[in-house]
């Protein structure tokens, strides 16, 4: 099972039901998500609790929030493939997503890292108008930015957690 901790604002937009997080699941299978506004569009950032590996869904519309769990899995797969994670490891990780539980946020540390990543994204998109932006390339740049909190790079930490380094 994968657990995604949503901010209050994202719960309101998605109309998902909040569940209790009583699972002793490893942090590697827990994520945080937040909605933010940039380039006059609503966007959602997902960040892994353990590795801080993250990706952004750009230009979210009302109907997208209804399928947020499918969008999460689809985007996770696309981003892992773009980062050259072997297909077997992608399938192994995503197989844990047979069920997704949505809880409220609980880690100020992860929320702070997400805020930093959103600010970095603001700087990066200054070079790319939204209609020309390749969101996968942007997510790759974000995951290759060092995080002081973890003294490493999210992409490297994710690959290590998947058993690749």
DSSP file (Angstrom, degrees, kcal/mol; ACC not computed):
  #  RESIDUE AA STRUCTURE BP1 BP2  ACC     N-H-->O    O-->H-N    N-H-->O    O-->H-N    TCO  KAPPA ALPHA  PHI   PSI    X-CA   Y-CA   Z-CA
    1    1 A X              0   0    0      0, 0.0     2,-0.4     0, 0.0    96,-0.2   0.000 360.0 360.0 360.0 141.1    0.0    0.0    0.0
    2    2 A X  E     -a  100   0A   0     97,-2.3    99,-2.5    94,-0.2     2,-0.5  -0.923 360.0-153.5-108.8 136.6    1.1    3.5   -0.7
    3    3 A X  E     -ab 101  30A   0     26,-2.0    28,-2.9    -2,-0.4     2,-0.5  -0.936   6.4-167.2-111.5 130.8    0.0    6.3    1.5
    4    4 A X  E     -ab 102  31A   0     97,-3.1    99,-2.0    -2,-0.5     2,-0.7  -0.974  10.5-150.5-119.3 120.2   -0.2    9.9    0.3
    5    5 A X  E     -ab 103  32A   0     26,-3.2    28,-2.6    -2,-0.5     2,-0.3  -0.805  19.1-161.4 -91.2 117.1   -0.6   12.7    2.8
    6    6 A X  E     -ab 104  33A   0     97,-3.1    99,-1.2    -2,-0.7    28,-0.2  -0.719  16.6-118.6-100.8 147.6   -2.6   15.5    1.3
    7    7 A X     >  -     0   0    0     26,-1.2     4,-2.2    -2,-0.3     5,-0.2  -0.381  34.4-106.1 -73.3 162.8   -2.8   19.1    2.5
    8    8 A X  H  > S+     0   0    0      1,-0.2     4,-2.2     2,-0.2     5,-0.1   0.897 121.1  53.7 -57.0 -43.0   -6.2   20.4    3.6
    9    9 A X  H  > S+     0   0    0      1,-0.2     4,-2.0     2,-0.2    -1,-0.2   0.884 108.8  48.4 -61.8 -40.1   -6.4   22.5    0.4
   10   10 A X  H  > S+     0   0    0      2,-0.2     4,-2.4     1,-0.2     6,-0.3   0.873 108.3  54.2 -70.7 -36.8   -5.8   19.4   -1.8
   11   11 A X  H  X>S+     0   0    0     -4,-2.2     4,-2.0     1,-0.2     5,-0.6   0.923 109.1  49.7 -59.2 -43.2   -8.4   17.4    0.1
   12   12 A X  H  <5S+     0   0    0     -4,-2.2    -2,-0.2     1,-0.2    -1,-0.2   0.908 113.9  44.1 -63.6 -42.6  -10.9   20.1   -0.6
   13   13 A X  H  <5S+     0   0    0     -4,-2.0    -1,-0.2     1,-0.2    -2,-0.2   0.856 119.3  41.6 -70.0 -35.4  -10.1   20.2   -4.3
   14   14 A X  H  <5S-     0   0    0     -4,-2.4    -2,-0.2    -5,-0.1    -1,-0.2   0.703  90.6-141.9 -88.5 -20.7  -10.1   16.5   -4.7
   15   15 A X  T  <5 +     0   0    0     -4,-2.0    -3,-0.1    -5,-0.2     2,-0.1   0.747  47.2 153.3  60.6  24.9  -13.1   15.6   -2.6
   16   16 A X      < -     0   0    0     -5,-0.6     2,-0.5    -6,-0.3    -1,-0.2  -0.470  48.1-112.7 -78.0 157.1  -11.2   12.5   -1.4
   17   17 A X        -     0   0    0     -2,-0.1    85,-0.3    -3,-0.1     2,-0.3  -0.799  27.2-123.6 -95.4 129.9  -12.0   11.1    2.0
   18   18 A X        -     0   0    0     -2,-0.5     2,-0.3    83,-0.1    85,-0.2  -0.526  29.0-164.7 -73.1 133.1   -9.3   11.3    4.7
   19   19 A X        -     0   0    0     83,-3.0    85,-0.4    -2,-0.3     2,-0.3  -0.769  25.2-101.7-113.1 162.0   -8.3    8.0    6.2
   20   20 A X        -     0   0    0     -2,-0.3     2,-1.2    83,-0.1     3,-0.1  -0.628  25.9-133.9 -81.7 141.0   -6.3    7.3    9.4
   21   21 A X        +     0   0    0     -2,-0.3    -1,-0.1     1,-0.2    82,-0.0  -0.713  51.9 140.1 -96.8  85.4   -2.6    6.4    8.9
   22   22 A X        +     0   0    0     -2,-1.2     2,-0.2     2,-0.0    -1,-0.2   0.292  35.9 114.7-107.2   8.2   -2.3    3.5   11.2
   23   23 A X        -     0   0    0     -3,-0.1    -2,-0.0     1,-0.1   -20,-0.0  -0.528  60.9-147.0 -79.1 144.1   -0.1    1.5    8.9
   24   24 A X        +     0   0    0     -2,-0.2    -1,-0.1     2,-0.0     3,-0.1  -0.086  47.0 151.9 -97.2  32.7    3.5    0.7    9.9
   25   25 A X        -     0   0    0      1,-0.1   -23,-0.0     4,-0.1     5,-0.0  -0.300  54.2 -96.3 -62.6 146.2    4.4    1.0    6.2
   26   26 A X    >   -     0   0    0      1,-0.1     3,-2.2     2,-0.0    -1,-0.1  -0.311  29.2-117.1 -63.0 147.8    8.0    2.1    5.5
   27   27 A X  G >  S+     0   0    0      1,-0.3     3,-1.9     2,-0.2    23,-0.8   0.754 111.4  73.8 -57.7 -24.5    8.5    5.8    4.8
   28   28 A X  G 3  S+     0   0    0      1,-0.3    -1,-0.3    21,-0.2    23,-0.1   0.747  98.1  46.6 -62.4 -23.3    9.7    4.7    1.3
   29   29 A X  G <  S+     0   0    0     -3,-2.2   -26,-2.0    19,-0.1     2,-0.4   0.153  98.4  89.1-105.3  17.6    6.1    4.0    0.5
   30   30 A X  E <   -b    3   0A   0     -3,-1.9    19,-2.7   -28,-0.2    20,-0.4  -0.941  52.7-179.3-118.5 140.3    4.7    7.2    1.9
   31   31 A X  E     -bC   4  48A   0    -28,-2.9   -26,-3.2    -2,-0.4     2,-0.3  -0.880  18.2-142.5-131.0 159.7    4.3   10.5    0.0
   32   32 A X  E     -bC   5  47A   0     15,-2.6    15,-2.7    -2,-0.3     2,-0.3  -0.921  17.9-166.5-118.3 151.8    3.1   14.0    0.6
   33   33 A X  E     +bC   6  46A   0    -28,-2.6   -26,-1.2    -2,-0.3     2,-0.3  -0.997   8.4 175.7-140.9 144.7    1.2   16.1   -1.9
   34   34 A X  E     - C   0  45A   0     11,-1.9    11,-2.6    -2,-0.3     2,-0.4  -0.989  23.4-131.8-145.2 150.9    0.3   19.8   -2.1
   35   35 A X  E     + C   0  44A   0     -2,-0.3     2,-0.3     9,-0.2     9,-0.2  -0.833  30.4 170.8-102.0 142.8   -1.4   22.0   -4.6
   36   36 A X  E     - C   0  43A   0      7,-2.7     7,-2.7    -2,-0.4     2,-0.5  -0.977  29.8-120.0-148.1 160.4    0.1   25.3   -5.6
   37   37 A X  E     + C   0  42A   0     -2,-0.3     2,-0.3     5,-0.2     5,-0.2  -0.879  38.3 154.0-107.0 131.1   -0.5   28.0   -8.2
   38   38 A X  E >   + C   0  41A   0      3,-2.4     3,-1.4    -2,-0.5    21,-0.2  -0.970  65.5   7.6-155.2 140.5    2.2   28.9  -10.8
   39   39 A X  T 3  S-     0   0    0     -2,-0.3     3,-0.1     1,-0.3    -1,-0.1   0.875 128.8 -62.5  53.9  39.9    2.0   30.4  -14.3
   40   40 A X  T 3  S+     0   0    0      1,-0.2     2,-0.3    -3,-0.0    -1,-0.3   0.756 116.9 105.6  58.1  29.5   -1.8   31.0  -13.7
   41   41 A X  E <  S-C   38   0A   0     -3,-1.4    -3,-2.4    20,-0.0     2,-0.4  -0.965  73.5-116.0-134.1 152.0   -2.4   27.2  -13.3
   42   42 A X  E     +CD  37  60A   0     18,-0.5    18,-3.1    -2,-0.3    17,-0.4  -0.721  39.6 179.9 -82.7 137.2   -3.1   24.9  -10.5
   43   43 A X  E     -C   36   0A   0     -7,-2.7    -7,-2.7    -2,-0.4     2,-0.4  -0.944  19.0-144.4-136.8 155.5   -0.4   22.3  -10.0
   44   44 A X  E     -CD  35  57A   0     13,-2.1    13,-3.2    -2,-0.3     2,-0.4  -0.986   8.2-159.0-125.0 133.4    0.2   19.4   -7.7
   45   45 A X  E     -CD  34  56A   0    -11,-2.6   -11,-1.9    -2,-0.4     2,-0.4  -0.933   3.8-163.9-109.8 134.9    3.6   18.3   -6.3
   46   46 A X  E     -CD  33  55A   0      9,-2.7     9,-1.8    -2,-0.4     2,-0.4  -0.950   9.2-174.9-112.9 136.2    4.2   14.8   -4.9
   47   47 A X  E     -CD  32  54A   0    -15,-2.7   -15,-2.6    -2,-0.4     2,-0.3  -0.995  24.4-126.3-137.4 131.9    7.2   14.1   -2.7
   48   48 A X  E  >  -C   31   0A   0      5,-2.9     4,-1.6    -2,-0.4   -17,-0.3  -0.553  18.4-138.8 -73.2 134.5    8.5   10.8   -1.3
   49   49 A X  T  4 S+     0   0    0    -19,-2.7   -21,-0.2   -22,-0.5    -1,-0.1   0.887  96.1  36.3 -62.9 -41.8    9.0   11.0    2.5
   50   50 A X  T  4 S+     0   0    0    -23,-0.8    -1,-0.2   -20,-0.4   -22,-0.1   0.936 132.0  21.9 -81.0 -47.6   12.2    9.1    2.6
   51   51 A X  T  4 S-     0   0    0    -24,-0.2   106,-0.2     2,-0.1   107,-0.2   0.633  88.4-132.4 -98.9 -15.5   14.1   10.1   -0.6
   52   52 A X     <  +     0   0    0     -4,-1.6   102,-0.2     1,-0.3     2,-0.1   0.615  48.0 160.8  65.3  15.5   12.4   13.5   -1.3
   53   53 A X        +     0   0    0    101,-0.3    -5,-2.9   100,-0.1     2,-0.3  -0.469  19.2 177.8 -60.7 136.1   12.0   12.2   -4.9
   54   54 A X  E     -D   47   0A   0     -7,-0.2     2,-0.3    85,-0.2    -7,-0.2  -0.935  26.5-171.8-145.0 162.6    9.3   14.4   -6.4
   55   55 A X  E     -D   46   0A   0     -9,-1.8    -9,-2.7    -2,-0.3     2,-0.4  -0.982  17.5-134.9-154.0 155.6    7.3   15.3   -9.5
   56   56 A X  E     -D   45   0A   0     -2,-0.3     2,-0.7    79,-0.2   -11,-0.2  -0.909   3.6-149.1-115.6 136.2    4.8   17.9  -10.4
   57   57 A X  E     -D   44   0A   0    -13,-3.2   -13,-2.1    -2,-0.4     3,-0.4  -0.931  29.4-153.3 -99.2 112.2    1.5   17.5  -12.3
   58   58 A X  E     +     0   0A   0     -2,-0.7   -15,-0.2     1,-0.2   -16,-0.1  -0.685  63.4  14.4 -95.6 138.5    1.2   20.8  -14.1
   59   59 A X  E    S-     0   0A   0    -17,-0.4   -16,-0.2    -2,-0.3    -1,-0.2   0.921  76.1-169.4  72.3  46.6   -2.0   22.4  -15.2
   60   60 A X  E     -D   42   0A   0    -18,-3.1   -18,-0.5    -3,-0.4     2,-0.3  -0.473   0.4-163.6 -71.2 135.4   -4.5   20.5  -13.1
   61   61 A X    >>  -     0   0    0     -2,-0.2     3,-1.2   -20,-0.1     4,-1.0  -0.723  36.6 -96.2-112.9 168.1   -8.1   20.9  -13.9
   62   62 A X  H >> S+     0   0    0      1,-0.3     3,-0.7    -2,-0.3     4,-0.5   0.864 122.7  52.6 -53.4 -42.9  -11.1   20.0  -11.8
   63   63 A X  H >> S+     0   0    0      1,-0.2     3,-0.6     2,-0.2     4,-0.5   0.766 100.3  64.0 -68.3 -23.8  -11.7   16.7  -13.5
   64   64 A X  H X4 S+     0   0    0     -3,-1.2     3,-1.0     1,-0.2    -1,-0.2   0.843  92.3  62.5 -67.0 -33.1   -8.1   15.7  -12.9
   65   65 A X  H X< S+     0   0    0     -4,-1.0     3,-1.1    -3,-0.7    -1,-0.2   0.784  94.5  61.9 -65.7 -25.5   -8.5   15.7   -9.1
   66   66 A X  H << S+     0   0    0     -3,-0.6    -1,-0.3    -4,-0.5     3,-0.2   0.796 111.9  37.6 -68.5 -27.4  -11.1   12.9   -9.4
   67   67 A X  T <X S+     0   0    0     -3,-1.0     4,-2.5    -4,-0.5     3,-0.3  -0.082  76.7 130.3-111.8  31.9   -8.5   10.6  -10.9
   68   68 A X  H <>  +     0   0    0     -3,-1.1     4,-2.3     1,-0.2    -1,-0.2   0.825  69.9  54.7 -62.9 -31.9   -5.6   11.8   -8.7
   69   69 A X  H  > S+     0   0    0     -3,-0.2     4,-2.1     2,-0.2    -1,-0.2   0.920 111.4  44.3 -68.4 -40.4   -4.5    8.2   -7.7
   70   70 A X  H  > S+     0   0    0     -3,-0.3     4,-2.7     2,-0.2     5,-0.2   0.902 113.7  50.9 -67.0 -39.9   -4.2    7.1  -11.4
   71   71 A X  H  X S+     0   0    0     -4,-2.5     4,-2.5    -7,-0.2     5,-0.2   0.885 108.8  52.7 -63.5 -38.0   -2.4   10.3  -12.3
   72   72 A X  H  X S+     0   0    0     -4,-2.3     4,-2.5    -5,-0.2    -2,-0.2   0.957 113.0  42.4 -60.3 -51.8    0.0    9.8   -9.4
   73   73 A X  H  X S+     0   0    0     -4,-2.1     4,-2.5     1,-0.2    -2,-0.2   0.926 115.4  49.5 -63.0 -46.4    0.8    6.2  -10.5
   74   74 A X  H  X S+     0   0    0     -4,-2.7     4,-2.3     1,-0.2    -1,-0.2   0.923 114.7  44.0 -59.4 -47.2    1.1    7.2  -14.2
   75   75 A X  H  X S+     0   0    0     -4,-2.5     4,-2.6    -5,-0.2     5,-0.2   0.873 111.1  54.2 -69.0 -37.6    3.4   10.2  -13.5
   76   76 A X  H  X S+     0   0    0     -4,-2.5     4,-2.6    -5,-0.2     5,-0.2   0.937 110.4  46.9 -60.0 -46.8    5.5    8.2  -11.1
   77   77 A X  H  X S+     0   0    0     -4,-2.5     4,-2.5     1,-0.2     5,-0.2   0.940 112.8  49.2 -60.4 -48.4    6.1    5.5  -13.7
   78   78 A X  H  X S+     0   0    0     -4,-2.3     4,-2.2     1,-0.2    -2,-0.2   0.907 113.9  45.6 -58.3 -44.0    6.9    8.2  -16.4
   79   79 A X  H  X S+     0   0    0     -4,-2.6     4,-1.6     2,-0.2    -1,-0.2   0.889 112.0  49.8 -71.4 -39.1    9.4   10.0  -14.1
   80   80 A X  H  <>S+     0   0    0     -4,-2.6     5,-2.3    -5,-0.2    -1,-0.2   0.915 112.5  48.5 -64.7 -41.4   11.1    6.8  -12.9
   81   81 A X  H ><5S+     0   0    0     -4,-2.5     3,-2.0    -5,-0.2    -2,-0.2   0.917 108.8  53.2 -63.1 -42.7   11.5    5.6  -16.6
   82   82 A X  H 3<5S+     0   0    0     -4,-2.2    -1,-0.2     1,-0.3    -2,-0.2   0.824 105.6  54.5 -62.2 -30.6   12.9    9.0  -17.6
   83   83 A X  T 3<5S-     0   0    0     -4,-1.6    -1,-0.3    -5,-0.1    -2,-0.2   0.233 121.4-112.0 -87.5  14.6   15.4    8.7  -14.8
   84   84 A X  T < 5 +     0   0    0     -3,-2.0     2,-0.4     1,-0.2    -3,-0.2   0.819  56.9 163.6  61.1  37.0   16.5    5.4  -16.3
   85   85 A X      < -     0   0    0     -5,-2.3    -1,-0.2    -6,-0.1     5,-0.1  -0.741  48.6-102.8 -79.7 130.4   15.2    3.2  -13.5
   86   86 A X    >>  -     0   0    0     -2,-0.4     4,-2.0     1,-0.1     3,-0.8  -0.211  25.2-119.4 -56.8 144.2   15.0   -0.4  -14.9
   87   87 A X  H 3> S+     0   0    0      1,-0.3     4,-2.7     2,-0.2     5,-0.2   0.839 112.2  59.0 -54.9 -37.0   11.5   -1.5  -15.7
   88   88 A X  H 3> S+     0   0    0      1,-0.2     4,-2.2     2,-0.2    -1,-0.3   0.891 107.7  45.6 -62.1 -39.0   11.7   -4.4  -13.2
   89   89 A X  H <> S+     0   0    0     -3,-0.8     4,-2.3     2,-0.2    -1,-0.2   0.863 111.5  52.4 -72.0 -36.3   12.3   -1.9  -10.4
   90   90 A X  H  X S+     0   0    0     -4,-2.0     4,-2.8     2,-0.2     5,-0.2   0.949 112.7  44.6 -61.7 -48.9    9.5    0.4  -11.6
   91   91 A X  H  X S+     0   0    0     -4,-2.7     4,-1.9     1,-0.2    -2,-0.2   0.903 111.7  53.5 -63.0 -42.0    7.0   -2.5  -11.6
   92   92 A X  H  < S+     0   0    0     -4,-2.2     4,-0.4    -5,-0.2    -1,-0.2   0.918 114.3  40.9 -59.8 -44.9    8.2   -3.8   -8.2
   93   93 A X  H >< S+     0   0    0     -4,-2.3     3,-1.5     1,-0.2     4,-0.2   0.940 115.5  49.0 -69.8 -46.9    7.7   -0.3   -6.6
   94   94 A X  H >< S+     0   0    0     -4,-2.8     3,-2.2     1,-0.3    -1,-0.2   0.758  95.7  72.3 -68.0 -23.8    4.4    0.4   -8.4
   95   95 A X  G >< S+     0   0    0     -4,-1.9     3,-0.9     1,-0.3    -1,-0.3   0.782  89.5  62.7 -62.0 -23.4    3.0   -3.0   -7.5
   96   96 A X  G X  S+     0   0    0     -3,-1.5     3,-0.7    -4,-0.4    -1,-0.3   0.666  88.6  72.9 -70.2 -15.7    2.8   -1.6   -3.9
   97   97 A X  G <   +     0   0    0     -3,-2.2    -1,-0.2     1,-0.2    -2,-0.2   0.139  55.8 113.1 -88.7  21.4    0.3    0.9   -5.3
   98   98 A X  G <  S+     0   0    0     -3,-0.9     2,-0.4     1,-0.2    -1,-0.2   0.806  90.9  25.4 -60.6 -26.4   -2.4   -1.7   -5.6
   99   99 A X  S <  S-     0   0    0     -3,-0.7   -97,-2.3     2,-0.0     2,-0.5  -1.000  74.1-162.8-136.7 138.8   -4.1    0.4   -2.9
  100  100 A X  E     -a    2   0A   0     -2,-0.4     2,-0.4   -99,-0.2   -97,-0.2  -0.984   4.6-161.6-123.3 129.5   -3.6    4.0   -2.1
  101  101 A X  E     -a    3   0A   0    -99,-2.5   -97,-3.1    -2,-0.5     2,-0.6  -0.899   8.2-147.7-109.9 138.5   -4.6    5.6    1.2
  102  102 A X  E     +a    4   0A   0     -2,-0.4   -83,-3.0   -85,-0.3     2,-0.2  -0.927  26.1 164.4-110.1 122.0   -5.0    9.3    1.6
  103  103 A X  E     -a    5   0A   0    -99,-2.0   -97,-3.1    -2,-0.6     2,-0.2  -0.693  40.8 -88.7-123.7 176.4   -4.2   10.8    4.9
  104  104 A X  E     -a    6   0A   0    -85,-0.4   -97,-0.2   -99,-0.2   -83,-0.1  -0.568  54.9 -88.8 -86.0 157.4   -3.6   14.3    6.3
  105  105 A X        +     0   0    0    -99,-1.2    -1,-0.1    -2,-0.2     3,-0.1  -0.264  47.5 164.9 -64.9 149.7    0.0   15.7    6.2
  106  106 A X        +     0   0    0      1,-0.1     2,-0.7  -101,-0.1    -1,-0.1   0.447  48.4  82.0-142.8  -9.4    2.1   15.1    9.3
  107  107 A X     >  -     0   0    0      1,-0.2     4,-2.2     2,-0.0     5,-0.2  -0.877  44.1-175.4-112.1 107.3    5.8   15.8    8.4
  108  108 A X  H  > S+     0   0    0     -2,-0.7     4,-2.3     1,-0.2    -1,-0.2   0.826  88.0  59.9 -65.3 -29.9    6.8   19.4    8.5
  109  109 A X  H  > S+     0   0    0      2,-0.2     4,-2.0     1,-0.2    -1,-0.2   0.931 107.4  43.0 -63.6 -46.6   10.2   18.4    7.2
  110  110 A X  H  > S+     0   0    0      2,-0.2     4,-2.5     1,-0.2    -2,-0.2   0.909 113.1  53.0 -66.8 -41.6    8.7   17.0    4.0
  111  111 A X  H  X S+     0   0    0     -4,-2.2     4,-2.2     1,-0.2    -2,-0.2   0.894 109.0  50.2 -60.2 -39.7    6.3   20.0    3.6
  112  112 A X  H  X S+     0   0    0     -4,-2.3     4,-2.1     2,-0.2    -1,-0.2   0.899 110.0  49.7 -65.0 -41.1    9.4   22.3    3.9
  113  113 A X  H  X S+     0   0    0     -4,-2.0     4,-2.2     2,-0.2    -2,-0.2   0.880 109.8  51.8 -64.6 -38.0   11.2   20.4    1.3
  114  114 A X  H  X S+     0   0    0     -4,-2.5     4,-2.3     2,-0.2    -2,-0.2   0.909 108.0  51.5 -65.2 -41.1    8.2   20.6   -1.0
  115  115 A X  H  X S+     0   0    0     -4,-2.2     4,-2.1     1,-0.2    -2,-0.2   0.917 110.1  49.5 -61.0 -43.6    8.0   24.4   -0.5
  116  116 A X  H  X S+     0   0    0     -4,-2.1     4,-2.3     1,-0.2    -1,-0.2   0.910 110.3  50.6 -60.8 -42.5   11.7   24.6   -1.4
  117  117 A X  H  X S+     0   0    0     -4,-2.2     4,-2.3     1,-0.2    -2,-0.2   0.880 108.3  51.8 -65.6 -38.0   11.1   22.5   -4.6
  118  118 A X  H  X S+     0   0    0     -4,-2.3     4,-2.0     2,-0.2    -1,-0.2   0.910 109.9  49.8 -64.2 -41.2    8.2   24.7   -5.6
  119  119 A X  H  X S+     0   0    0     -4,-2.1     4,-1.4     2,-0.2    -2,-0.2   0.905 110.5  49.4 -64.7 -40.5   10.4   27.8   -5.3
  120  120 A X  H  X S+     0   0    0     -4,-2.3     4,-2.2     1,-0.2    -1,-0.2   0.898 108.5  54.3 -62.8 -39.5   13.2   26.2   -7.3
  121  121 A X  H  X S+     0   0    0     -4,-2.3     4,-2.6     1,-0.2    -2,-0.2   0.887 101.9  58.1 -61.9 -39.5   10.5   25.3  -10.0
  122  122 A X  H  X S+     0   0    0     -4,-2.0     4,-0.5     1,-0.2    -1,-0.2   0.902 108.8  45.7 -56.9 -41.6    9.5   29.0  -10.1
  123  123 A X  H >< S+     0   0    0     -4,-1.4     3,-0.7     1,-0.2     4,-0.4   0.904 112.3  51.1 -67.4 -41.1   13.1   29.9  -11.1
  124  124 A X  H >< S+     0   0    0     -4,-2.2     3,-1.3     1,-0.2     4,-0.4   0.876 105.2  54.5 -66.5 -38.1   13.3   27.1  -13.6
  125  125 A X  H 3< S+     0   0    0     -4,-2.6     3,-0.5     1,-0.3    -1,-0.2   0.606  87.2  79.5 -78.2  -7.2   10.1   27.9  -15.5
  126  126 A X  T << S+     0   0    0     -3,-0.7    -1,-0.3    -4,-0.5    -2,-0.2   0.842  96.8  47.6 -60.8 -30.0   11.3   31.5  -16.0
  127  127 A X  S <  S+     0   0    0     -3,-1.3     2,-0.5    -4,-0.4    -1,-0.2   0.647 113.4  52.1 -83.3 -16.4   13.4   30.0  -18.9
  128  128 A X  S    S-     0   0    0     -3,-0.5    -1,-0.2    -4,-0.4     5,-0.1  -0.960  78.9-135.9-127.2 115.0   10.5   28.0  -20.3
  129  129 A X    >>  -     0   0    0     -2,-0.5     3,-2.1     1,-0.1     4,-0.9  -0.430  34.3-111.8 -61.0 144.6    7.1   29.4  -21.2
  130  130 A X  G >4 S+     0   0    0      1,-0.3     3,-0.5     2,-0.2    -1,-0.1   0.797 116.3  55.4 -52.9 -33.9    4.4   27.0  -19.9
  131  131 A X  G 34 S+     0   0    0      1,-0.2    -1,-0.3     3,-0.0    -2,-0.1   0.697 113.5  41.7 -74.7 -16.1    3.3   26.0  -23.4
  132  132 A X  G <4 S+     0   0    0     -3,-2.1    -1,-0.2     2,-0.0    -2,-0.2   0.468  89.6 120.6-102.0  -4.8    6.8   25.0  -24.3
  133  133 A X    <<  -     0   0    0     -4,-0.9     2,-0.8    -3,-0.5     3,-0.1  -0.374  52.8-151.7 -72.7 134.5    7.6   23.3  -21.0
  134  134 A X     >  -     0   0    0      1,-0.2     4,-2.1    -2,-0.1     5,-0.2  -0.906  10.0-163.8 -98.9 104.5    8.6   19.6  -20.8
  135  135 A X  H  > S+     0   0    0     -2,-0.8     4,-2.5     1,-0.2   -79,-0.2   0.815  85.9  56.3 -65.0 -31.4    7.4   18.7  -17.4
  136  136 A X  H  > S+     0   0    0      2,-0.2     4,-2.3     1,-0.2    -1,-0.2   0.936 108.7  46.9 -64.9 -45.4    9.4   15.4  -17.3
  137  137 A X  H  > S+     0   0    0      1,-0.2     4,-2.2     2,-0.2    -2,-0.2   0.888 112.1  51.1 -62.8 -38.7   12.6   17.4  -17.9
  138  138 A X  H  X S+     0   0    0     -4,-2.1     4,-2.3     2,-0.2    -2,-0.2   0.921 109.6  49.3 -64.5 -43.7   11.6   19.9  -15.3
  139  139 A X  H  X S+     0   0    0     -4,-2.5     4,-2.2     1,-0.2    -2,-0.2   0.880 109.4  53.0 -62.8 -37.7   11.0   17.1  -12.8
  140  140 A X  H  X S+     0   0    0     -4,-2.3     4,-0.7     2,-0.2    -1,-0.2   0.918 108.6  49.5 -63.8 -42.6   14.4   15.6  -13.6
  141  141 A X  H >< S+     0   0    0     -4,-2.2     3,-0.9     1,-0.2    -2,-0.2   0.923 110.5  50.8 -61.7 -43.1   16.1   19.0  -12.9
  142  142 A X  H >< S+     0   0    0     -4,-2.3     3,-1.3     1,-0.2    12,-0.3   0.900 109.5  50.1 -60.7 -40.9   14.3   19.2   -9.6
  143  143 A X  H 3< S+     0   0    0     -4,-2.2    12,-2.5     1,-0.3    13,-0.4   0.566 106.7  56.2 -77.5  -7.3   15.4   15.7   -8.6
  144  144 A X  T << S+     0   0    0     -3,-0.9     2,-0.5    -4,-0.7    -1,-0.3   0.256  84.0 100.9-105.2  10.2   19.0   16.6   -9.5
  145  145 A X  S <  S-     0   0    0     -3,-1.3     9,-0.7    -4,-0.1    10,-0.1  -0.829  80.5-115.3 -91.9 130.4   19.1   19.6   -7.1
  146  146 A X  E     -E  153   0B   0     -2,-0.5     2,-0.6     7,-0.2     7,-0.2  -0.349  20.6-144.3 -67.2 144.8   20.8   18.8   -3.8
  147  147 A X  E >>> -E  152   0B   0      5,-3.2     4,-1.3     1,-0.1     5,-1.2  -0.952   2.2-155.2-110.6 121.1   18.8   18.9   -0.7
  148  148 A X  T 345S+     0   0    0     -2,-0.6     3,-0.4     1,-0.2    -1,-0.1   0.882  92.2  62.2 -59.8 -40.4   20.7   20.2    2.4
  149  149 A X  T 345S+     0   0    0      1,-0.2    -1,-0.2    -3,-0.1    -3,-0.0   0.855 118.2  26.7 -55.8 -38.6   18.3   18.3    4.7
  150  150 A X  T <45S-     0   0    0     -3,-0.6    -1,-0.2     2,-0.2    -2,-0.2   0.458  98.6-131.9-105.5  -3.6   19.4   14.9    3.3
  151  151 A X  T  <5S+     0   0    0     -4,-1.3     2,-0.3    -3,-0.4    -3,-0.2   0.858  78.9  65.1  53.1  39.6   22.9   15.9    2.1
  152  152 A X  E   <S-E  147   0B   0     -5,-1.2    -5,-3.2    -7,-0.1     2,-0.4  -0.907  90.2 -79.3-163.8-170.1   22.2   14.3   -1.2
  153  153 A X  E  >  -E  146   0B   0     -2,-0.3     4,-2.5    -7,-0.2     5,-0.2  -0.891  29.8-131.5-109.8 137.2   20.1   14.4   -4.4
  154  154 A X  H  > S+     0   0    0     -9,-0.7     4,-2.5    -2,-0.4  -101,-0.3   0.887 107.5  52.5 -54.7 -42.2   16.5   13.0   -4.5
  155  155 A X  H  > S+     0   0    0    -12,-2.5     4,-2.3     1,-0.2    -1,-0.2   0.932 111.4  46.3 -61.1 -45.1   17.2   11.0   -7.7
  156  156 A X  H  > S+     0   0    0    -13,-0.4     4,-2.4     1,-0.2    -1,-0.2   0.916 112.8  49.8 -63.3 -44.0   20.2    9.4   -6.2
  157  157 A X  H  X S+     0   0    0     -4,-2.5     4,-2.5  -106,-0.2    -1,-0.2   0.883 110.2  50.8 -63.9 -38.4   18.4    8.6   -2.9
  158  158 A X  H  X S+     0   0    0     -4,-2.5     4,-1.7    -5,-0.2    -1,-0.2   0.930 111.0  47.8 -64.8 -45.2   15.5    7.1   -4.8
  159  159 A X  H  <>S+     0   0    0     -4,-2.3     5,-2.9     1,-0.2     6,-0.4   0.894 112.0  50.2 -63.9 -39.3   17.7    4.8   -6.9
  160  160 A X  H ><5S+     0   0    0     -4,-2.4     3,-1.4     3,-0.2    -1,-0.2   0.921 109.4  50.9 -62.6 -43.5   19.6    3.7   -3.8
  161  161 A X  H 3<5S+     0   0    0     -4,-2.5    -1,-0.2     1,-0.3    -2,-0.2   0.808 107.9  53.1 -65.1 -28.9   16.3    2.9   -2.0
  162  162 A X  T 3<5S-     0   0    0     -4,-1.7    -1,-0.3    -5,-0.2    -2,-0.2   0.489 122.9-109.3 -82.4  -3.3   15.3    0.9   -5.1
  163  163 A X  T < 5S+     0   0    0     -3,-1.4    -3,-0.2    -4,-0.3    -2,-0.1   0.807  82.6 122.8  83.7  31.4   18.6   -1.0   -4.7
  164  164 A X      <       0   0    0     -5,-2.9    -4,-0.2    -6,-0.1    -5,-0.1   0.655 360.0 360.0-101.8 -16.8   20.3    0.4   -7.8
  165  165 A X              0   0    0     -6,-0.4    -5,-0.1    -9,-0.1    -1,-0.1   0.440 360.0 360.0-113.4 360.0   23.5    2.0   -6.5
